[in-house]
Each structure stands twice: as C-alpha cells, then as structure tokens.
Amino acid sequence: MAHKNIFPCIFFSILFCVSFTVAQGARTFNIKSYGAIADGRIDNRKAFLRAWMDACDQKEVSIVYIPKGVYMLGSVEFAGPCRGVTMFFMKGDLRAPRGAFLNVETWLGFRYVDNLIMKGGGTLDGQGQSAWPFNQCHKNNNCQTLPISVKFDFVTNSRIKSIRSIHSKNAHFSFFGCTNINISNVELLAPDYSPNTDGIKMGSSSNIRISYSKISTGDDCIAILSDTSNIDISNVYCGPGHGISIGSLGKYTNEKNVNGVSVRKCTLNGTDNDSLSCSNSRCYVQEYIWNFEF
C-alpha cells in the first residue's frame, strides 16, 4: 500500500521558519523579571502566569523564557488565544509539588493556543514517586485521578521539541482537540512499575507527528484514542511500557473511529506488546502502515 504524506509540507516549512526567526527578533519575557525564584521550593505560578499573559498579548513572536535552575510550579493553565506565535522556552527545569493532588486533572495546561512552540532542553519533573501509591485505578473504576504532567487542549499548528519529562504522576503528555502538532526529540521517562504513566495519549485530534523520541514508561508509550486521524509515528524508541496502542475503545457509547495511522522505523524493547496493538471490538482502523524493528 502506498503511504500518502498526510502532513502538508507547507505547514512544517512555515513552522521551521518561525522557529528559526524567533532567535532573531522575538520579544522575550524572562520569568525571573516577574519574580520567579529557582530554589526548587517556592511556588512560581504567579510569575509564570504574568510572563505568559504578557507574551500571549504580543502580535509578534514572543518568548516566555525559563533560564537555567529548578523552579517549583503548582498546577497552572496557560490559556489563549494569543495574538502571535508564542514560545515556551525551557532552559531550566520545572518541578511539580510532591503528593497526590487527587482530582487535579493537570499539572501544566496549554489551552486554546495557536502557533505554540515548546522547546529548550529543560526537564519536567512530575515527582510521581510521591503520588503513585495513591493510584487506585487498577482496582476501582471510579478512582480519583492524578494530574497529567502537560495537557494540550485545542492547541493547533504547534511544535514540541527537545523537552524531557520524568516521573509523571499520570500521563506525560495528553492532547485533546488538537490539530497539526509536531513532536520531536522528546524523552519521556517513568519506571515500569509506575501506574498509568502513558507517554503520549491523544483523542479527538488530527495531523499529529511524533519522531526521534524515547518513551520509557509504566503504561502505553503512545495511546491513540477515539476520533483521532492522520497520525505519523517514526523513529521512536519505546520500552518498557505497554507498546503503541490504537483504540482502547468500547468503554463508552458512540465512540468514533481511529483512521490513518502510520508507524515506521520504531523500536519496541521490553514492552508488554511487541507490536502495534488495536484493542477492543470497536477499534476500526481504516488504514495504517507499520514497520517495527526489534
């Protein structure tokens, strides 16, 4: 079967050009100028939010700059829409509060943002070791959930690159209602015994590209859920974990299909399912191409 290019070249060309020109003329909003303290203990939510709001209000390219250091950050939502291209540039590391924080859905949230760039080489530390013992979902369907490390809701035409996420309390990255997202050179790490620590999960999203990344977790490396289409996964190392899962459908009524999935040149090592897994009776994948290397 001939594989169709499901991602318009012009979109990624524009995204590359935007990333290149950011360093040449963007306005920078340094979180330290807003009072952020890199001691790993003080909650810096107010400083991060003020920097985000000022950057989001700019018509030109703007940068929320997180310099080197360790910044404690409580649950926070970075909301749009923004007026221009907004970069969340992490040279430093972000640390979640310890503990379970039951029924807090998200640690960091990006919502209704177009043209978001998240990059910089920094690390997101979810401090999941302090929360995993409180996870009861393996024996209680009505369990209280732990927060996802980074949740992207209704984010479009965006790029996540060169970010490291460790010890997430729940999933590392989650996408809902997102379109045209390029994820590359990310490293998502949690021990094989950590519960529900999916690497990347997505639903009701389209045109998602994941490449040149390492995902080692206690759950799915990548989970592709209902109403998701045109997903391209290439050169991803997965393991340990459950593998790459398409579907997980059937729990709810009126769930929609998963369509157009391409998995190429991926390595699965020490996973529970050493193949692409399409689960449950309502998983209808109309087209997928897979090429795993073991």
C-alpha positions in Angstrom: 0.0 0.0 0.0 1.4 3.4 -1.0 1.8 5.7 2.0 0.3 9.1 1.5 2.0 12.1 3.0 -0.6 13.2 5.5 1.1 16.3 6.6 1.2 19.3 4.3 4.8 20.3 3.6 3.9 24.0 3.7 2.8 23.7 7.3 6.1 22.3 8.5 8.1 24.7 6.4 6.3 27.6 7.9 6.8 26.2 11.4 10.6 25.7 10.8 10.9 29.3 9.5 9.1 30.6 12.6 11.4 28.6 14.9 14.4 30.0 13.0 13.4 33.6 13.1 12.4 33.5 16.8 16.0 34.0 17.9 16.4 36.9 15.5 13.7 39.3 16.6 11.3 38.0 19.2 10.4 39.8 22.4 11.5 37.9 25.5 9.7 37.7 28.8 12.1 36.2 31.4 10.2 34.7 34.3 12.9 36.0 36.7 11.8 39.5 35.8 8.4 38.6 37.2 9.8 37.4 40.5 10.4 33.6 39.8 12.9 32.0 42.2 14.9 29.0 41.2 15.2 27.3 44.6 13.1 24.2 43.8 10.8 25.0 46.8 8.8 28.3 46.2 5.7 28.0 44.0 6.2 30.3 41.0 2.7 30.1 39.5 2.1 33.9 39.7 5.4 34.7 38.0 4.9 32.2 35.2 1.3 33.3 34.6 2.2 37.0 34.4 5.0 36.3 31.9 2.7 34.1 29.8 -0.1 36.7 29.7 2.3 39.5 28.6 3.8 37.2 25.9 0.4 36.0 24.8 -0.7 39.6 24.2 2.0 40.3 21.7 1.3 40.4 18.0 4.8 39.5 17.1 6.7 36.3 18.1 7.2 36.3 21.8 9.2 34.0 24.2 8.4 33.0 27.8 11.9 32.3 28.9 12.8 29.9 31.7 16.5 30.3 32.4 18.6 27.5 34.0 17.6 26.5 37.5 15.0 24.4 39.2 11.6 26.1 39.6 8.8 24.7 41.7 5.5 25.2 39.9 2.0 24.3 41.1 -0.9 23.4 38.8 -1.3 26.2 36.2 -3.1 26.8 32.9 -1.6 28.8 30.1 -4.6 29.9 28.2 -5.1 31.5 24.8 -5.9 32.6 22.3 -2.7 34.5 21.8 -2.2 37.3 19.3 1.0 35.9 17.8 3.4 33.0 17.9 4.3 32.1 21.5 7.3 30.1 22.5 7.6 28.4 25.9 11.4 28.2 26.0 12.7 26.0 28.9 16.4 26.0 29.6 15.6 25.4 33.3 13.8 22.5 35.0 10.2 22.6 36.3 9.3 20.6 39.4 5.7 19.6 40.4 4.7 19.7 44.1 5.0 16.4 45.9 2.0 14.4 46.8 -1.1 13.0 45.1 -3.2 16.1 44.3 -6.2 13.9 43.7 -8.8 15.1 41.2 -6.5 17.8 39.9 -6.6 17.0 36.2 -3.4 18.8 35.0 -0.1 20.0 36.3 0.7 22.2 33.3 -2.1 23.0 30.8 -2.0 24.8 27.4 -5.5 25.6 26.2 -6.8 27.3 23.0 -3.4 28.3 21.8 -2.4 28.6 18.1 1.2 28.6 17.0 2.8 27.4 20.3 6.4 26.3 20.3 7.6 24.4 23.4 11.3 23.6 23.4 14.7 24.4 25.1 16.1 21.1 26.6 14.7 21.6 30.1 13.1 18.8 32.2 9.6 18.5 33.7 9.8 16.5 36.9 6.3 15.4 38.0 7.6 13.9 41.2 5.4 10.9 40.7 7.1 8.7 43.3 5.2 10.6 45.9 1.9 10.0 44.2 1.9 6.5 42.7 0.9 4.8 45.9 -2.3 6.8 45.9 -3.3 5.5 42.5 -6.3 3.1 43.0 -7.4 2.8 39.4 -6.2 -0.7 38.9 -8.9 -1.9 41.4 -11.5 0.9 41.3 -13.2 2.1 38.1 -14.4 5.3 40.0 -10.9 6.1 41.2 -9.7 9.6 41.8 -7.3 10.6 39.1 -3.8 12.0 39.4 -2.7 15.0 37.4 -1.3 14.7 33.8 2.1 16.4 33.5 1.3 18.5 30.4 -2.2 18.7 28.8 -2.8 20.3 25.5 -6.4 21.2 24.8 -7.4 22.7 21.4 -3.9 23.6 20.6 -3.2 24.0 16.8 -0.3 24.4 14.4 2.3 23.9 17.1 5.6 22.2 17.9 7.0 20.4 21.0 10.7 19.7 20.7 13.7 18.8 22.9 11.8 18.5 26.2 12.4 15.9 28.8 9.6 14.7 31.2 10.3 12.4 34.1 8.3 10.7 36.9 4.9 11.9 35.8 2.1 11.3 38.3 -0.2 10.3 35.4 0.4 10.6 31.7 3.3 12.7 30.5 1.7 14.5 27.5 -2.0 14.5 26.6 -3.7 16.0 23.5 -7.4 16.7 23.1 -9.0 18.5 20.2 -5.5 19.3 18.7 -4.6 19.7 15.1 -1.2 20.0 13.3 1.2 19.1 16.1 4.8 18.1 15.6 6.5 16.4 18.5 10.2 15.5 18.1 13.3 14.8 20.2 11.4 14.4 23.4 12.3 12.0 26.2 9.5 10.7 28.5 10.6 8.5 31.4 9.0 6.7 34.3 9.7 3.3 35.9 8.0 0.2 34.5 6.1 -0.2 37.8 4.6 3.4 37.7 0.8 3.2 37.1 -1.0 4.9 34.2 2.1 6.9 33.1 1.3 6.9 29.4 4.0 8.7 27.4 1.7 10.4 24.8 -2.0 10.0 24.7 -4.4 11.7 22.2 -8.1 11.9 21.4 -10.3 13.8 19.0 -7.1 15.1 17.3 -5.6 15.1 13.8 -2.4 15.6 11.9 0.0 14.6 14.8 3.6 13.7 14.0 5.9 12.1 16.6 9.5 11.4 15.7 13.0 10.8 17.0 11.9 10.3 20.6 12.4 8.0 23.5 9.5 6.8 25.6 10.0 4.5 28.6 7.0 4.3 31.0 4.8 2.1 33.0 1.8 2.3 30.6 1.3 2.9 26.8 4.2 4.6 25.1 1.7 6.1 22.7 -2.1 5.8 23.1 -4.3 6.8 20.1 -7.9 7.2 21.3 -11.4 7.8 19.8 -11.9 10.3 16.9 -8.2 10.6 16.0 -6.8 10.7 12.5 -3.7 11.2 10.4 -1.1 10.2 12.9 2.6 9.7 11.8 5.0 7.9 14.3 8.6 7.4 13.2 12.0 6.7 14.7 10.6 6.3 18.2 12.2 4.1 20.9 9.5 2.5 23.1 10.2 0.4 26.2 9.5 -0.5 28.8 5.7 0.0 28.7 2.7 -1.5 27.0 3.8 -0.5 23.5 1.9 1.6 21.0 -1.9 1.2 21.4 -4.6 2.2 18.9 -8.1 2.2 20.1 -8.8 1.4 23.8 -12.4 1.9 22.6 -15.6 0.3 23.7 -15.9 1.7 27.2 -18.3 4.4 26.2 -21.1 4.5 23.7 -20.9 6.3 20.3 -17.2 6.4 20.2 -15.7 7.3 16.9 -13.1 5.6 14.6 -9.3 5.9 14.5 -8.1 6.5 11.0 -4.9 6.9 9.0 -2.1 5.8 11.4 1.5 5.3 10.2 4.1 3.7 12.4 7.6 3.5 10.8 11.1 2.6 11.9 10.2 2.3 15.6 12.0 0.1 18.2 10.0 -1.7 20.9 12.2 -3.2 23.6 10.9 -4.9 26.7 7.3 -3.9 26.1 4.2 -6.0 27.0 3.0 -5.9 23.4 5.9 -6.1 20.9 3.7 -4.8 18.1 1.1 -2.2 17.3 -2.0 -3.1 19.3 -5.5 -2.4 18.2 -7.7 -3.2 21.1 -11.4 -4.0 21.8 -14.2 -4.7 19.4 -14.9 -1.1 18.4 -11.5 -0.3 17.2 -11.8 0.4 13.4 -8.6 1.5 11.8 -9.3 2.1 8.2 -5.6 2.4 7.2 -2.3 2.0 8.9 1.2 1.2 7.9 3.6 -0.3 10.4 7.3 -1.2 10.3 8.8 -2.2 13.6 12.4 -3.0 14.3 13.1 -5.3 17.3 
